[in-house]
């Protein structure tokens, strides 16, 4: 999934250069955005380097999320696309469901 970088996470007088606000057209509510928490995020530079991070929290009520990167990104990264690799949800099999019942 490609998400657009809107801006740095910032306050009135501060700017966190390793945290970004990301938005996507199909994600338009808090519940959809909550499913993305824990997903990996990658931004590719023009020279081919990949800077990795992960989505840590929701930002606002319209589906924006905060991504925390390993390193800070340049200001030219704003309004570019970032690749988000959604975390996999595994379906429970019959055997794991039985084991969970026994534990309870």
PyMOL commands that set and color helices and strands:
alter all, ss='L'
color gray80, all
select helices_A, chain A and resi 30-34+75-77+94-103
alter helices_A, ss='H'
color red, helices_A
select strands_A, chain A and resi 2-10+15-23+40-44+50-59+64-69+81-85
alter strands_A, ss='S'
color yellow, strands_A
deselect
rebuild
show_as cartoon
